[in-house]
Amino acid sequence: MNVSSAQSGMHASPGPWRAALRSLGRNPSAMTALAALVLITLACLLAPFYAHTVARTDPFVSNVAGTVVLGGQDVDIMQPNDNPLHLGLSPIGPTWQRTYLLGADSQGRDIAARLLYGGRNSLLISSCATVLCLIVAAMVGIIAGFMGGLVDTVLSRMMDIMWAVPVYLFAISLSIMTVNSGLRIGPFMIEANNLLIPITIIALVYVPYAARPIRGRVITLRQAEFVTAARGLGVPRWRIIVFDILPNITTTLVVLGPLIMAMALLAESALSFLSIGVQAPAASWGTIIQDGEGLIYTRPMASIAPGLAIVAVVLALNILGDGLRDALDVRETSRRDAG
């Protein structure tokens, strides 16, 4: 008996989260996307080291009259245009060296250094907005799905109204209201240049997108036998929500996380490009694209570099989200393990 019990314990099936991680580890696309996200995040976190130690430049100070050493010679950062009359000045293009690796913007600032600093803000805003969005969406979805009746109707109609307004129009409207005067929440005042403002706006905009699937999952769980039995035994509602409902919607929240973050990153970049997101002197990928808009024909790298960074992160987040969805699908995981 002891031997058979030990053998059965040795061959016991792993827990659902361990099985999901193992399934995710066997997905090369998802792991490549995860590795890319980690590398981009680490590079952005090392922005101060790159700017002050490698490039030896301050990406937030104008340097239109500066020079850079290339091939042993001092080269002006702002150079005459390539047109026949050589009228006007254009910033230096990519040097592919440690200084001005991707060239300079219209104010003579190192694009590569600003790209890393901008990534810090873009990734911070999108990740924090995603967490806040999922927290609010979980609260709305759980209350609406579990309570039902009038509560569900009121909350669902509110979500429908928010859903009916185009995302960017809704976000722009909220941003315009706060870009000059800031945001007041009761006795607290958030300044206009505080990153909490774009984080809050983007989180609220995407609440309906996350609350709907959570509400549907909660409605299904509410009708499950274990929830019905708990209610029949007189278990308080809050205990059912905390110990029965919430653990069973965790997978939904995990799958929604990368997808919401991808949409939040795009929204942040759009708002910053329109000058109603991240405010100067801070930078984000959206503001860097705006700075390079006037150089698109002469120094396109000023806009292409942050654009490629946005594309890379959004693509990686979507691939990772698909991988998490497949890994956390119990039926699909069981089918793969059986095969």
Contacts in CASP RR format, 6 or more apart in sequence:
PFRMAT RR
TARGET T0000
AUTHOR 0000-0000-0000
METHOD contacts of the structure
MODEL  1
MNVSSAQSGMHASPGPWRAALRSLGRNPSAMTALAALVLITLACLLAPFY
AHTVARTDPFVSNVAGTVVLGGQDVDIMQPNDNPLHLGLSPIGPTWQRTY
LLGADSQGRDIAARLLYGGRNSLLISSCATVLCLIVAAMVGIIAGFMGGL
VDTVLSRMMDIMWAVPVYLFAISLSIMTVNSGLRIGPFMIEANNLLIPIT
IIALVYVPYAARPIRGRVITLRQAEFVTAARGLGVPRWRIIVFDILPNIT
TTLVVLGPLIMAMALLAESALSFLSIGVQAPAASWGTIIQDGEGLIYTRP
MASIAPGLAIVAVVLALNILGDGLRDALDVRETSRRDAG
13 19 0 8 1.000
14 22 0 8 1.000
16 330 0 8 1.000
19 333 0 8 1.000
19 337 0 8 1.000
20 251 0 8 1.000
20 324 0 8 1.000
20 327 0 8 1.000
20 328 0 8 1.000
20 333 0 8 1.000
21 327 0 8 1.000
23 326 0 8 1.000
23 327 0 8 1.000
23 333 0 8 1.000
23 336 0 8 1.000
24 30 0 8 1.000
24 31 0 8 1.000
24 323 0 8 1.000
24 324 0 8 1.000
24 327 0 8 1.000
25 31 0 8 1.000
25 327 0 8 1.000
27 323 0 8 1.000
27 326 0 8 1.000
27 327 0 8 1.000
29 319 0 8 1.000
29 322 0 8 1.000
29 323 0 8 1.000
30 319 0 8 1.000
30 320 0 8 1.000
30 321 0 8 1.000
30 322 0 8 1.000
30 323 0 8 1.000
30 324 0 8 1.000
30 327 0 8 1.000
32 319 0 8 1.000
33 315 0 8 1.000
33 316 0 8 1.000
33 317 0 8 1.000
33 319 0 8 1.000
33 320 0 8 1.000
34 316 0 8 1.000
34 320 0 8 1.000
36 312 0 8 1.000
36 316 0 8 1.000
37 313 0 8 1.000
37 316 0 8 1.000
37 317 0 8 1.000
37 320 0 8 1.000
40 123 0 8 1.000
40 309 0 8 1.000
40 312 0 8 1.000
40 313 0 8 1.000
40 316 0 8 1.000
41 123 0 8 1.000
43 50 0 8 1.000
43 116 0 8 1.000
44 116 0 8 1.000
44 117 0 8 1.000
44 118 0 8 1.000
44 119 0 8 1.000
44 120 0 8 1.000
44 123 0 8 1.000
45 120 0 8 1.000
46 116 0 8 1.000
47 113 0 8 1.000
47 116 0 8 1.000
47 117 0 8 1.000
47 118 0 8 1.000
47 119 0 8 1.000
47 120 0 8 1.000
50 112 0 8 1.000
50 113 0 8 1.000
50 116 0 8 1.000
51 57 0 8 1.000
51 58 0 8 1.000
51 59 0 8 1.000
51 110 0 8 1.000
51 113 0 8 1.000
51 116 0 8 1.000
51 117 0 8 1.000
52 58 0 8 1.000
54 98 0 8 1.000
55 98 0 8 1.000
55 99 0 8 1.000
55 100 0 8 1.000
55 101 0 8 1.000
55 110 0 8 1.000
55 112 0 8 1.000
55 113 0 8 1.000
56 99 0 8 1.000
57 63 0 8 1.000
57 99 0 8 1.000
57 100 0 8 1.000
57 109 0 8 1.000
57 110 0 8 1.000
57 113 0 8 1.000
58 109 0 8 1.000
59 109 0 8 1.000
59 110 0 8 1.000
59 113 0 8 1.000
59 114 0 8 1.000
59 117 0 8 1.000
59 283 0 8 1.000
60 109 0 8 1.000
60 114 0 8 1.000
60 117 0 8 1.000
60 281 0 8 1.000
60 283 0 8 1.000
61 109 0 8 1.000
62 107 0 8 1.000
62 108 0 8 1.000
62 109 0 8 1.000
63 77 0 8 1.000
63 104 0 8 1.000
63 107 0 8 1.000
63 108 0 8 1.000
63 109 0 8 1.000
64 77 0 8 1.000
64 78 0 8 1.000
64 89 0 8 1.000
64 107 0 8 1.000
64 108 0 8 1.000
65 77 0 8 1.000
65 78 0 8 1.000
66 76 0 8 1.000
66 77 0 8 1.000
66 78 0 8 1.000
66 108 0 8 1.000
67 74 0 8 1.000
67 75 0 8 1.000
67 76 0 8 1.000
67 77 0 8 1.000
68 74 0 8 1.000
68 75 0 8 1.000
68 77 0 8 1.000
68 92 0 8 1.000
68 95 0 8 1.000
68 99 0 8 1.000
68 100 0 8 1.000
69 75 0 8 1.000
69 99 0 8 1.000
70 95 0 8 1.000
70 97 0 8 1.000
75 92 0 8 1.000
76 92 0 8 1.000
77 91 0 8 1.000
77 92 0 8 1.000
77 100 0 8 1.000
77 104 0 8 1.000
77 108 0 8 1.000
78 89 0 8 1.000
78 90 0 8 1.000
78 91 0 8 1.000
78 92 0 8 1.000
78 104 0 8 1.000
78 108 0 8 1.000
79 89 0 8 1.000
79 90 0 8 1.000
79 91 0 8 1.000
79 92 0 8 1.000
80 86 0 8 1.000
80 87 0 8 1.000
80 88 0 8 1.000
80 89 0 8 1.000
80 90 0 8 1.000
81 87 0 8 1.000
81 88 0 8 1.000
81 89 0 8 1.000
81 90 0 8 1.000
81 298 0 8 1.000
82 90 0 8 1.000
82 298 0 8 1.000
90 295 0 8 1.000
90 298 0 8 1.000
90 299 0 8 1.000
91 103 0 8 1.000
91 104 0 8 1.000
91 105 0 8 1.000
91 106 0 8 1.000
91 108 0 8 1.000
91 295 0 8 1.000
91 299 0 8 1.000
91 302 0 8 1.000
92 100 0 8 1.000
92 103 0 8 1.000
92 104 0 8 1.000
92 108 0 8 1.000
93 100 0 8 1.000
93 102 0 8 1.000
93 103 0 8 1.000
93 104 0 8 1.000
93 299 0 8 1.000
93 301 0 8 1.000
94 100 0 8 1.000
94 101 0 8 1.000
94 102 0 8 1.000
94 103 0 8 1.000
94 301 0 8 1.000
95 101 0 8 1.000
95 103 0 8 1.000
99 110 0 8 1.000
100 110 0 8 1.000
100 111 0 8 1.000
100 112 0 8 1.000
101 110 0 8 1.000
101 111 0 8 1.000
101 112 0 8 1.000
102 110 0 8 1.000
102 111 0 8 1.000
102 112 0 8 1.000
102 115 0 8 1.000
102 301 0 8 1.000
102 302 0 8 1.000
102 305 0 8 1.000
103 110 0 8 1.000
103 111 0 8 1.000
103 112 0 8 1.000
103 299 0 8 1.000
103 301 0 8 1.000
103 302 0 8 1.000
104 110 0 8 1.000
104 111 0 8 1.000
104 299 0 8 1.000
105 111 0 8 1.000
105 114 0 8 1.000
105 288 0 8 1.000
105 291 0 8 1.000
105 292 0 8 1.000
105 295 0 8 1.000
105 299 0 8 1.000
105 302 0 8 1.000
106 291 0 8 1.000
106 292 0 8 1.000
106 294 0 8 1.000
106 295 0 8 1.000
106 302 0 8 1.000
107 291 0 8 1.000
111 288 0 8 1.000
111 301 0 8 1.000
111 302 0 8 1.000
111 305 0 8 1.000
112 305 0 8 1.000
114 283 0 8 1.000
114 288 0 8 1.000
115 285 0 8 1.000
115 288 0 8 1.000
115 305 0 8 1.000
115 306 0 8 1.000
115 309 0 8 1.000
117 283 0 8 1.000
118 282 0 8 1.000
118 283 0 8 1.000
118 284 0 8 1.000
118 285 0 8 1.000
118 287 0 8 1.000
118 288 0 8 1.000
118 306 0 8 1.000
119 284 0 8 1.000
119 285 0 8 1.000
119 309 0 8 1.000
121 195 0 8 1.000
121 278 0 8 1.000
121 282 0 8 1.000
121 283 0 8 1.000
121 284 0 8 1.000
122 265 0 8 1.000
122 268 0 8 1.000
122 269 0 8 1.000
122 272 0 8 1.000
122 284 0 8 1.000
122 285 0 8 1.000
122 286 0 8 1.000
122 310 0 8 1.000
123 265 0 8 1.000
123 313 0 8 1.000
124 195 0 8 1.000
125 195 0 8 1.000
125 198 0 8 1.000
125 199 0 8 1.000
125 202 0 8 1.000
125 264 0 8 1.000
125 268 0 8 1.000
125 278 0 8 1.000
125 284 0 8 1.000
126 202 0 8 1.000
126 261 0 8 1.000
126 264 0 8 1.000
126 265 0 8 1.000
126 268 0 8 1.000
127 261 0 8 1.000
128 195 0 8 1.000
128 199 0 8 1.000
128 203 0 8 1.000
129 198 0 8 1.000
129 199 0 8 1.000
129 200 0 8 1.000
129 202 0 8 1.000
129 203 0 8 1.000
129 206 0 8 1.000
129 261 0 8 1.000
129 264 0 8 1.000
129 268 0 8 1.000
130 203 0 8 1.000
130 257 0 8 1.000
130 260 0 8 1.000
130 261 0 8 1.000
130 264 0 8 1.000
132 199 0 8 1.000
132 200 0 8 1.000
132 203 0 8 1.000
133 202 0 8 1.000
133 203 0 8 1.000
133 204 0 8 1.000
133 206 0 8 1.000
133 207 0 8 1.000
133 210 0 8 1.000
133 260 0 8 1.000
133 264 0 8 1.000
134 210 0 8 1.000
134 253 0 8 1.000
134 256 0 8 1.000
134 257 0 8 1.000
134 260 0 8 1.000
136 203 0 8 1.000
136 204 0 8 1.000
136 207 0 8 1.000
136 211 0 8 1.000
137 206 0 8 1.000
137 207 0 8 1.000
137 208 0 8 1.000
137 209 0 8 1.000
137 210 0 8 1.000
137 211 0 8 1.000
137 214 0 8 1.000
137 256 0 8 1.000
138 210 0 8 1.000
138 214 0 8 1.000
138 246 0 8 1.000
138 249 0 8 1.000
138 253 0 8 1.000
140 155 0 8 1.000
140 159 0 8 1.000
140 207 0 8 1.000
140 211 0 8 1.000
140 214 0 8 1.000
140 215 0 8 1.000
141 155 0 8 1.000
141 211 0 8 1.000
141 214 0 8 1.000
141 215 0 8 1.000
141 216 0 8 1.000
141 218 0 8 1.000
142 214 0 8 1.000
142 215 0 8 1.000
142 218 0 8 1.000
142 241 0 8 1.000
142 245 0 8 1.000
142 246 0 8 1.000
142 249 0 8 1.000
143 151 0 8 1.000
143 155 0 8 1.000
144 151 0 8 1.000
144 152 0 8 1.000
144 155 0 8 1.000
144 156 0 8 1.000
144 211 0 8 1.000
144 215 0 8 1.000
144 218 0 8 1.000
145 152 0 8 1.000
145 215 0 8 1.000
145 216 0 8 1.000
145 218 0 8 1.000
145 219 0 8 1.000
145 222 0 8 1.000
146 218 0 8 1.000
146 222 0 8 1.000
146 237 0 8 1.000
146 240 0 8 1.000
146 241 0 8 1.000
146 245 0 8 1.000
152 215 0 8 1.000
156 215 0 8 1.000
159 207 0 8 1.000
159 208 0 8 1.000
159 211 0 8 1.000
159 212 0 8 1.000
160 208 0 8 1.000
162 170 0 8 1.000
162 205 0 8 1.000
162 207 0 8 1.000
162 208 0 8 1.000
163 208 0 8 1.000
163 209 0 8 1.000
163 212 0 8 1.000
167 205 0 8 1.000
167 206 0 8 1.000
167 263 0 8 1.000
167 267 0 8 1.000
168 267 0 8 1.000
168 270 0 8 1.000
170 205 0 8 1.000
171 201 0 8 1.000
171 202 0 8 1.000
171 205 0 8 1.000
171 267 0 8 1.000
171 270 0 8 1.000
171 271 0 8 1.000
172 271 0 8 1.000
172 274 0 8 1.000
172 276 0 8 1.000
174 201 0 8 1.000
174 204 0 8 1.000
174 205 0 8 1.000
175 197 0 8 1.000
175 198 0 8 1.000
175 201 0 8 1.000
175 271 0 8 1.000
175 274 0 8 1.000
175 276 0 8 1.000
175 277 0 8 1.000
176 276 0 8 1.000
178 190 0 8 1.000
178 192 0 8 1.000
178 197 0 8 1.000
178 201 0 8 1.000
179 192 0 8 1.000
179 197 0 8 1.000
179 275 0 8 1.000
179 276 0 8 1.000
179 277 0 8 1.000
179 279 0 8 1.000
180 192 0 8 1.000
181 192 0 8 1.000
182 189 0 8 1.000
182 190 0 8 1.000
182 191 0 8 1.000
182 192 0 8 1.000
182 194 0 8 1.000
182 197 0 8 1.000
183 189 0 8 1.000
183 190 0 8 1.000
183 196 0 8 1.000
183 197 0 8 1.000
183 200 0 8 1.000
184 190 0 8 1.000
190 196 0 8 1.000
190 197 0 8 1.000
192 279 0 8 1.000
193 279 0 8 1.000
193 282 0 8 1.000
195 278 0 8 1.000
195 282 0 8 1.000
197 277 0 8 1.000
198 268 0 8 1.000
198 271 0 8 1.000
198 272 0 8 1.000
198 277 0 8 1.000
198 278 0 8 1.000
201 271 0 8 1.000
202 264 0 8 1.000
202 267 0 8 1.000
202 268 0 8 1.000
202 271 0 8 1.000
203 264 0 8 1.000
205 267 0 8 1.000
206 260 0 8 1.000
206 263 0 8 1.000
206 264 0 8 1.000
206 267 0 8 1.000
209 260 0 8 1.000
209 263 0 8 1.000
210 256 0 8 1.000
210 260 0 8 1.000
213 252 0 8 1.000
213 256 0 8 1.000
214 249 0 8 1.000
214 252 0 8 1.000
214 253 0 8 1.000
214 256 0 8 1.000
217 248 0 8 1.000
217 249 0 8 1.000
217 252 0 8 1.000
218 245 0 8 1.000
218 249 0 8 1.000
221 227 0 8 1.000
221 244 0 8 1.000
221 245 0 8 1.000
221 248 0 8 1.000
221 249 0 8 1.000
222 245 0 8 1.000
226 244 0 8 1.000
227 240 0 8 1.000
227 244 0 8 1.000
227 245 0 8 1.000
230 239 0 8 1.000
230 240 0 8 1.000
230 244 0 8 1.000
231 240 0 8 1.000
251 328 0 8 1.000
254 324 0 8 1.000
254 328 0 8 1.000
255 321 0 8 1.000
255 324 0 8 1.000
255 325 0 8 1.000
255 328 0 8 1.000
257 321 0 8 1.000
258 317 0 8 1.000
258 318 0 8 1.000
258 320 0 8 1.000
258 321 0 8 1.000
258 324 0 8 1.000
259 317 0 8 1.000
259 318 0 8 1.000
259 321 0 8 1.000
261 317 0 8 1.000
262 313 0 8 1.000
262 314 0 8 1.000
262 317 0 8 1.000
262 318 0 8 1.000
265 310 0 8 1.000
265 313 0 8 1.000
265 314 0 8 1.000
265 317 0 8 1.000
266 310 0 8 1.000
266 314 0 8 1.000
268 277 0 8 1.000
268 278 0 8 1.000
268 284 0 8 1.000
268 286 0 8 1.000
269 284 0 8 1.000
269 285 0 8 1.000
269 286 0 8 1.000
269 289 0 8 1.000
269 310 0 8 1.000
270 286 0 8 1.000
271 277 0 8 1.000
271 278 0 8 1.000
272 278 0 8 1.000
272 284 0 8 1.000
272 285 0 8 1.000
272 286 0 8 1.000
272 287 0 8 1.000
272 290 0 8 1.000
273 286 0 8 1.000
273 287 0 8 1.000
273 289 0 8 1.000
273 290 0 8 1.000
274 290 0 8 1.000
275 287 0 8 1.000
275 290 0 8 1.000
277 284 0 8 1.000
278 284 0 8 1.000
278 286 0 8 1.000
278 287 0 8 1.000
280 287 0 8 1.000
285 306 0 8 1.000
285 307 0 8 1.000
285 309 0 8 1.000
285 310 0 8 1.000
286 306 0 8 1.000
286 310 0 8 1.000
288 302 0 8 1.000
288 303 0 8 1.000
288 305 0 8 1.000
288 306 0 8 1.000
289 303 0 8 1.000
289 306 0 8 1.000
289 307 0 8 1.000
291 302 0 8 1.000
292 299 0 8 1.000
292 302 0 8 1.000
292 303 0 8 1.000
293 303 0 8 1.000
295 302 0 8 1.000
295 303 0 8 1.000
296 302 0 8 1.000
296 303 0 8 1.000
326 332 0 8 1.000
327 333 0 8 1.000
END
